[in-house]
Amino acid sequence: MPERAAAESGLIVVELSAEHELEADHVDAVVDVKASSFFTGNAAFANAKEVAALVRLMEDLGVPATAFTLQSVQAETQEGLLTRSSSALYTVRIRLVDMGRVGDVLAALSGLKQATLRELRWGYTHEPEARQDWLEALARESVKKARRVAAGLGVTLAGLHRFCERTWESQAFGARGGGYGGGNEDVMPMAPSGGYSVKRTAAPGFPVSHRKKVHVMATAEFQSRPAPES
């Protein structure tokens, strides 16, 4: 835990930092499915045959029906007419919580001709709680450090003057993409503007788990006063 302390204008300033690692506990696979019929809402999962095929394939791998969310539907019309026989592009989100099956799911997606994996959204459910714990640990250590500095200077602490903290992430472990969803998710885009299927990305070494480093820094300023004479 790197640290720095200084005394200036009656203030004792303590800076501490720490580095932690987080492992994703779920991932959202966002998949585009080209279908030959148009439906809206949950009806798409049962009646659009290409979307239904995706659901059946995932259920065979142990992915429950509750893991699927229809994010959008884009209908393709001819001469301005929208009918059930109009083709459509469905965007489906699949939440995977069994991280041990991610590789199997991605491999299975590669066998669906009409499916294109757009992106993977790695999620960290307990990240907010973990960040709070890390910050509290730095705050407690700041007080201990300030007391040691005060003892060395022959003064006593008179109270906290100011406290601030900063956190940032480093994309280690070969991760691509940036933060998503307020900082507790990372996005790995899979389909650029031209689009391509998961078959082209499911090569040997394709990441099926995700870890990131989170850096936490705290700066505390304490007022000091001369120690009482003995």
VOBA-1610 file (N, C-alpha, C; in pm, whole numbers, padded with zeros to 5 digits, always signed):
BEGIN
Met+00086-00119+00000Met+00000+00000+00000Met+00089+00124+00000Pro+00116+00188-00115Pro+00200+00307-00119Pro+00141+00416-00031Glu+00231+00496+00030Glu+00182+00600+00118Glu+00277+00717+00115Arg+00224+00835+00146Arg+00304+00956+00154Arg+00243+01044+00261Ala+00326+01109+00340Ala+00277+01198+00443Ala+00364+01323+00447Ala+00302+01437+00478Ala+00376+01563+00486Ala+00307+01653+00587Ala+00384+01746+00646Ala+00328+01844+00738Ala+00345+01982+00676Glu+00235+02058+00664Glu+00239+02187+00599Glu+00137+02278+00665Ser+00185+02397+00713Ser+00097+02497+00772Ser+00009+02437+00882Gly+00067+02356+00964Gly-00008+02296+01073Gly-00093+02179+01032Leu-00086+02137+00906Leu-00162+02023+00857Leu-00070+01903+00836Ile-00120+01788+00870Ile-00052+01663+00837Ile-00131+01599+00723Val-00066+01582+00609Val-00132+01531+00489Val-00084+01389+00464Val-00179+01298+00453Val-00148+01157+00431Val-00212+01112+00300Glu-00134+01048+00216Glu-00185+00990+00093Glu-00158+00840+00093Leu-00261+00763+00068Leu-00249+00617+00062Leu-00317+00568-00065Ser-00265+00459-00119Ser-00327+00399-00237Ser-00317+00248-00228Ala-00408+00181-00294Ala-00410+00035-00296Ala-00461-00012-00431Glu-00426-00134-00465Glu-00467-00194-00592Glu-00539-00326-00562His-00654-00344-00626His-00734-00465-00604His-00773-00524-00739Glu-00812-00652-00735Glu-00859-00720-00856Glu-01003-00766-00837Leu-01079-00757-00943Leu-01216-00805-00944Leu-01236-00903-01058Glu-01308-01010-01032Glu-01341-01107-01135Glu-01490-01097-01166Ala-01524-01093-01294Ala-01663-01083-01335Ala-01743-01202-01282Asp-01865-01174-01234Asp-01951-01283-01185Asp-02069-01310-01278His-02080-01232-01385His-02179-01262-01489His-02138-01190-01616Val-02197-01230-01726Val-02170-01165-01853Val-02299-01162-01934Asp-02324-01049-01999Asp-02437-01037-02090Asp-02386-01049-02232Ala-02435-01149-02302Ala-02403-01165-02445Ala-02516-01100-02524Val-02482-00998-02602Val-02581-00927-02683Val-02571-00982-02825Val-02681-01041-02871Val-02682-01114-02998Val-02786-01054-03092Asp-02747-01032-03218Asp-02841-00994-03323Asp-02886-01119-03397Val-03017-01132-03417Val-03072-01248-03488Val-03155-01199-03606Lys-03117-01240-03725Lys-03195-01207-03844Lys-03304-01312-03861Ala-03429-01267-03867Ala-03542-01359-03873Ala-03631-01324-03992Ser-03707-01424-04036Ser-03792-01407-04155Ser-03932-01360-04122Ser-03962-01338-03994Ser-04095-01292-03955Ser-04083-01187-03847Phe-04185-01105-03835Phe-04183-00990-03744Phe-04282-01010-03629Phe-04231-01002-03506Phe-04315-01006-03387Phe-04259-00907-03286Thr-04340-00867-03194Thr-04295-00775-03090Thr-04308-00841-02954Gly-04235-00788-02858Gly-04245-00838-02720Gly-04202-00983-02707Asn-04251-01047-02602Asn-04213-01185-02574Asn-04261-01284-02680Ala-04355-01241-02765Ala-04402-01330-02872Ala-04289-01368-02967Ala-04188-01284-02974Ala-04076-01313-03065Ala-04004-01440-03024Phe-03995-01469-02894Phe-03920-01586-02849Phe-03988-01717-02888Ala-04119-01713-02904Ala-04192-01835-02938Ala-04226-01844-03086Asn-04246-01728-03152Asn-04301-01730-03287Asn-04202-01697-03398Ala-04097-01623-03367Ala-03993-01599-03468Ala-03899-01720-03463Lys-03903-01802-03566Lys-03837-01933-03557Lys-03687-01922-03533Glu-03621-01821-03590Glu-03477-01808-03569Glu-03445-01770-03424Val-03529-01685-03365Val-03509-01649-03224Val-03542-01768-03135Ala-03648-01840-03168Ala-03684-01959-03090Ala-03574-02064-03095Ala-03508-02075-03211Ala-03398-02171-03223Ala-03282-02132-03131Leu-03257-02003-03119Leu-03153-01955-03028Leu-03188-01992-02884Val-03312-01971-02845Val-03354-02000-02708Val-03341-02150-02679Arg-03386-02233-02772Arg-03377-02379-02751Arg-03233-02424-02737Leu-03147-02369-02821Leu-03006-02407-02815Leu-02945-02371-02680Met-02976-02253-02631Met-02922-02210-02504Met-02980-02290-02388Glu-03111-02325-02397Glu-03173-02405-02291Glu-03110-02544-02285Asp-03067-02597-02398Asp-02997-02726-02397Asp-02865-02718-02322Leu-02810-02598-02312Leu-02685-02578-02239Leu-02709-02535-02095Gly-02834-02536-02052Gly-02865-02502-01914Gly-02894-02356-01889Val-02909-02276-01995Val-02942-02135-01978Val-03094-02123-01964Pro-03144-02070-01854Pro-03290-02064-01833Pro-03357-01960-01921Ala-03488-01975-01940Ala-03563-01881-02022Ala-03559-01740-01964Thr-03545-01729-01832Thr-03541-01597-01768Thr-03414-01519-01802Ala-03316-01584-01863Ala-03191-01517-01898Ala-03203-01431-02023Phe-03315-01447-02098Phe-03329-01379-02226Phe-03412-01251-02212Thr-03363-01145-02273Thr-03435-01019-02278Thr-03431-00965-02421Leu-03547-00930-02474Leu-03552-00872-02607Leu-03528-00722-02594Gln-03416-00676-02650Gln-03379-00535-02635Gln-03438-00447-02744Ser-03445-00498-02865Ser-03501-00417-02973Ser-03540-00506-03090Val-03630-00453-03174Val-03671-00520-03297Val-03670-00417-03409Gln-03602-00450-03516Gln-03598-00361-03632Gln-03659-00435-03751Ala-03776-00389-03793Ala-03845-00455-03903Ala-03791-00406-04037Glu-03787-00497-04133Glu-03746-00465-04269Glu-03870-00477-04358Thr-03914-00364-04412Thr-04038-00362-04490Thr-04010-00338-04637Gln-04102-00377-04719Gln-04098-00351-04862Gln-04220-00269-04899Glu-04197-00161-04970Glu-04304-00071-05014Glu-04384-00017-04897Gly-04318-00004-04780Gly-04382+00057-04665Gly-04484-00028-04594Leu-04495-00154-04629Leu-04594-00242-04567Leu-04529-00327-04459Leu-04589-00326-04340Leu-04538-00405-04228Leu-04636-00516-04198Thr-04592-00640-04216Thr-04676-00756-04191Thr-04598-00858-04109Arg-04667-00963-04064Arg-04600-01069-03990Arg-04492-01137-04073Ser-04506-01133-04204Ser-04408-01198-04291Ser-04289-01108-04322Ser-04290-00987-04266Ser-04176-00898-04286Ser-04056-00952-04209Ser-03940-00945-04270Ser-03820-00988-04199Ser-03784-00885-04092Ala-03706-00928-03995Ala-03674-00840-03883Ala-03538-00875-03825Leu-03480-00778-03759Leu-03353-00797-03687Leu-03382-00782-03538Tyr-03365-00890-03465Tyr-03390-00891-03321Tyr-03257-00879-03247Thr-03254-00793-03147Thr-03138-00783-03059Thr-03176-00843-02924Val-03108-00950-02888Val-03141-01027-02769Val-03023-01023-02672Arg-03053-00999-02545Arg-02950-01005-02441Arg-02965-01136-02365Ile-02854-01209-02350Ile-02852-01335-02276Ile-02761-01318-02155Arg-02818-01325-02036Arg-02735-01311-01914Arg-02687-01448-01869Leu-02555-01461-01861Leu-02492-01586-01821Leu-02432-01567-01682Val-02479-01646-01586Val-02427-01637-01451Val-02338-01756-01416Asp-02346-01862-01494Asp-02257-01976-01477Asp-02134-01951-01565Met-02032-01889-01504Met-01916-01848-01583Met-01841-01966-01642Gly-01860-02084-01584Gly-01794-02202-01637Gly-01850-02248-01770Arg-01969-02196-01809Arg-02032-02239-01934Arg-02020-02135-02044Val-01952-02025-02018Val-01944-01918-02117Val-01882-01968-02247Gly-01775-02044-02236Gly-01711-02095-02357Gly-01803-02183-02438Asp-01881-02269-02371Asp-01975-02356-02442Asp-02083-02275-02512Val-02131-02171-02446Val-02235-02087-02505Val-02182-02016-02630Leu-02063-01960-02621Leu-02007-01889-02736Leu-01981-01985-02852Ala-01936-02105-02821Ala-01913-02204-02927Ala-02045-02244-02993Ala-02151-02257-02912Ala-02281-02294-02967Ala-02336-02183-03056Leu-02315-02058-03017Leu-02363-01946-03098Leu-02300-01946-03237Ser-02177-01995-03245Ser-02110-01995-03375Ser-02177-02088-03475Gly-02260-02180-03427Gly-02329-02271-03517Gly-02461-02218-03570Leu-02503-02101-03521Leu-02628-02041-03568Leu-02598-01942-03680Lys-02640-01976-03800Lys-02606-01895-03917Lys-02665-01755-03910Gln-02782-01741-03848Gln-02850-01612-03845Gln-02814-01528-03722Ala-02723-01576-03637Ala-02691-01504-03513Ala-02555-01437-03524Thr-02548-01315-03474Thr-02423-01239-03470Thr-02402-01185-03329Leu-02291-01220-03269Leu-02259-01169-03135Leu-02208-01026-03147Arg-02282-00933-03089Arg-02244-00792-03097Arg-02141-00753-02993Glu-02163-00795-02869Glu-02071-00756-02762Glu-02091-00844-02639Leu-01990-00843-02554Leu-01998-00907-02423Leu-01988-00797-02318Arg-02079-00800-02223Arg-02079-00703-02115Arg-02048-00775-01985Trp-01925-00763-01939Trp-01883-00830-01817Trp-01933-00751-01696Gly-01995-00819-01601Gly-02054-00752-01487Gly-01993-00795-01354Tyr-01995-00702-01260Tyr-01937-00724-01126Tyr-02041-00681-01024Thr-02123-00775-00980Thr-02237-00743-00894Thr-02193-00679-00762His-02085-00726-00705His-02045-00682-00572His-01941-00569-00576Glu-01920-00510-00693Glu-01818-00406-00702Glu-01848-00284-00615Pro-01970-00228-00613Pro-01994-00111-00526Pro-01963-00139-00379Glu-02003-00256-00330Glu-01976-00290-00191Glu-01825-00306-00167Ala-01757-00368-00263Ala-01612-00387-00249Ala-01539-00253-00248Arg-01579-00161-00336Arg-01515-00029-00339Arg-01533+00043-00206Gln-01651+00031-00146Gln-01675+00095-00016Gln-01586+00035+00091Asp-01569-00096+00091Asp-01481-00161+00189Asp-01336-00115+00172Trp-01292-00105+00046Trp-01155-00061+00021Trp-01133+00082+00069Leu-01231+00167+00045Leu-01219+00306+00087Leu-01215+00318+00239Glu-01300+00242+00306Glu-01301+00245+00453Glu-01167+00197+00508Ala-01108+00096+00445Ala-00978+00047+00491Ala-00871+00156+00476Leu-00874+00230+00366Leu-00777+00339+00347Leu-00800+00450+00449Ala-00927+00480+00479Ala-00955+00584+00577Ala-00899+00546+00715Arg-00920+00421+00756Arg-00867+00378+00886Arg-00715+00383+00886Glu-00653+00341+00777Glu-00507+00342+00770Glu-00454+00485+00769Ser-00532+00579+00710Ser-00489+00720+00708Ser-00477+00775+00850Val-00573+00740+00936Val-00569+00787+01074Val-00447+00730+01146Lys-00420+00600+01126Lys-00304+00538+01190Lys-00175+00605+01144Lys-00164+00631+01015Lys-00044+00692+00961Lys-00027+00834+01014Ala-00136+00910+01018Ala-00128+01048+01067Ala-00084+01051+01213Arg-00132+00955+01293Arg-00092+00951+01434Arg+00056+00921+01448Arg+00108+00832+01364Arg+00251+00801+01370Arg+00334+00923+01330Val+00290+00994+01226Val+00362+01114+01184Val+00357+01220+01293Ala+00240+01239+01355Ala+00227+01338+01461Ala+00320+01305+01578Ala+00328+01178+01613Ala+00417+01139+01723Ala+00562+01169+01688Gly+00599+01146+01562Gly+00736+01175+01522Gly+00767+01323+01521Leu+00665+01405+01495Leu+00684+01550+01491Leu+00668+01615+01628Gly+00623+01538+01724Gly+00602+01593+01857Gly+00478+01679+01868Val+00377+01649+01787Val+00250+01722+01792Val+00138+01621+01811Thr+00016+01672+01828Thr-00099+01584+01840Thr-00201+01620+01731Leu-00285+01524+01696Leu-00390+01550+01597Leu-00505+01627+01661Ala-00554+01728+01588Ala-00664+01810+01640Ala-00794+01784+01566Gly-00793+01700+01466Gly-00916+01671+01392Gly-00891+01666+01243Leu-00989+01615+01171Leu-00979+01602+01026Leu-01012+01735+00960His-00927+01778+00867His-00948+01901+00792His-01016+01875+00658Arg-00971+01771+00586Arg-01029+01739+00455Arg-00995+01596+00419Phe-01088+01532+00349Phe-01065+01395+00302Phe-01122+01383+00161Cys-01045+01323+00072Cys-01095+01300-00064Cys-01040+01166-00113Glu-01110+01110-00209Glu-01068+00981-00263Glu-01087+00979-00413Arg-01015+00888-00479Arg-01024+00874-00624Arg-01002+00727-00659Thr-01080+00677-00753Thr-01064+00540-00801Thr-01052+00541-00952Trp-00979+00446-01005Trp-00971+00430-01150Trp-00937+00285-01179Glu-00962+00247-01303Glu-00943+00109-01343Glu-00833+00099-01447Ser-00767-00013-01449Ser-00670-00042-01555Ser-00715-00170-01624Gln-00713-00167-01755Gln-00757-00281-01834Gln-00642-00381-01846Ala-00630-00463-01744Ala-00526-00566-01744Ala-00581-00696-01798Phe-00498-00796-01800Phe-00537-00932-01838Phe-00588-00940-01981Gly-00543-00849-02067Gly-00579-00856-02208Gly-00720-00812-02238Ala-00786-00743-02146Ala-00924-00701-02171Ala-00928-00588-02271Arg-01035-00584-02350Arg-01058-00477-02442Arg-01184-00402-02401Gly-01193-00279-02446Gly-01313-00203-02420Gly-01300-00121-02294Gly-01404-00042-02263Gly-01401+00047-02149Gly-01511+00016-02051Gly-01533+00110-01960Gly-01634+00089-01859Gly-01774+00091-01917Tyr-01864+00026-01850Tyr-02003+00022-01894Tyr-02092+00015-01773Gly-02202+00084-01781Gly-02303+00070-01676Gly-02258+00126-01543Gly-02203+00250-01547Gly-02168+00316-01422Gly-02045+00259-01355Gly-01964+00189-01427Gly-01838+00144-01374Gly-01836+00004-01321Asn-01946-00066-01313Asn-01944-00203-01264Asn-01969-00304-01376Glu-01948-00263-01498Glu-01952-00353-01612Glu-01847-00309-01712Asp-01790-00406-01785Asp-01699-00376-01895Asp-01759-00430-02022Val-01740-00357-02131Val-01795-00397-02259Val-01683-00443-02350Met-01702-00558-02409Met-01611-00606-02512Met-01689-00614-02643Pro-01678-00511-02731Pro-01754-00514-02856Pro-01703-00624-02947Met-01796-00692-03013Met-01760-00803-03099Met-01793-00777-03246Ala-01885-00684-03273Ala-01928-00662-03410Ala-01917-00515-03445Pro-01812-00472-03517Pro-01801-00334-03558Pro-01908-00300-03661Ser-01900-00180-03719Ser-02007-00133-03806Ser-02036-00227-03920Gly-01935-00295-03970Gly-01958-00390-04079Gly-02026-00517-04032Gly-02007-00551-03904Gly-02070-00670-03848Gly-01996-00798-03885Tyr-01985-00888-03791Tyr-01934-01021-03820Tyr-01983-01115-03714Ser-01981-01242-03744Ser-02043-01339-03653Ser-01945-01385-03548Val-01999-01449-03445Val-01914-01499-03338Val-01817-01605-03389Lys-01849-01668-03501Lys-01761-01772-03554Lys-01622-01716-03582Arg-01614-01589-03618Arg-01484-01529-03649Arg-01410-01485-03524Thr-01478-01485-03408Thr-01411-01442-03286Thr-01384-01556-03189Ala-01448-01669-03211Ala-01432-01781-03118Ala-01308-01863-03153Ala-01195-01795-03161Ala-01070-01860-03194Ala-01002-01909-03067Pro-00901-01997-03077Pro-00829-02039-02958Pro-00775-01918-02883Gly-00790-01918-02753Gly-00746-01805-02674Gly-00852-01699-02655Phe-00970-01717-02713Phe-01079-01620-02695Phe-01117-01615-02548Pro-01121-01494-02487Pro-01144-01486-02342Pro-01285-01527-02304Val-01295-01617-02207Val-01425-01660-02156Val-01440-01625-02008Ser-01349-01545-01956Ser-01362-01488-01822Ser-01293-01353-01824His-01318-01274-01722His-01267-01138-01726His-01233-01090-01586Arg-01115-01031-01573Arg-01071-00972-01448Arg-01020-00832-01477Lys-01034-00743-01379Lys-00982-00608-01395Lys-00920-00561-01265Lys-00834-00462-01277Lys-00771-00403-01161Lys-00838-00270-01129Val-00862-00248-01000Val-00921-00124-00953Val-00822-00059-00856His-00788+00066-00884His-00695+00141-00801His-00773+00241-00716Val-00740+00247-00588Val-00808+00337-00495Val-00703+00424-00429Met-00727+00555-00427Met-00636+00649-00361Met-00715+00737-00267Ala-00661+00762-00148Ala-00724+00849-00049Ala-00624+00953-00001Thr-00669+01077+00012Thr-00587+01185+00066Thr-00660+01242+00187Ala-00594+01244+00301Ala-00653+01295+00425Ala-00563+01405+00482Glu-00625+01516+00519Glu-00553+01627+00582Glu-00603+01643+00725Phe-00509+01637+00818Phe-00544+01647+00959Phe-00484+01775+01018Gln-00562+01844+01099Gln-00509+01958+01173Gln-00424+01907+01288Ser-00322+01983+01323Ser-00235+01942+01433Ser-00218+02059+01529Arg-00175+02026+01650Arg-00147+02130+01750Arg-00029+02082+01833Pro+00041+02177+01894Pro+00157+02137+01975Pro+00116+02043+02087Ala+00202+01948+02114Ala+00174+01855+02222Ala+00182+01930+02356Pro+00097+01899+02453Pro+00105+01965+02584Pro+00239+01936+02650Glu+00291+02041+02713Glu+00422+02024+02780Glu+00407+01933+02901Ser+00506+01848+02920Ser+00500+01756+03033Ser+00544+01825+03160
//
